[in-house]
Amino acid sequence: MQSEELMMQQRAVEALEESTRSLEVADQLFRVGNYREAERLRDEAREQRKISVRLLSQALHSKRGH
């Protein structure tokens, strides 16, 4: 089960990294006036962060269950 926890943690980190990249691009788009696409990427980043939090929570819950 420990490897499953590590996989969830890794997926959480990947989702967080993807979110960060999306926010960086959204910031660049916002600066050049492409507000609609910036907002879309911002929303996408929020979803990725939610996924990251959920995966970390599951990994911690699984760890405590042992």
Order of alpha helices (4+ residues) and beta strands (2+ residues): alpha-alpha
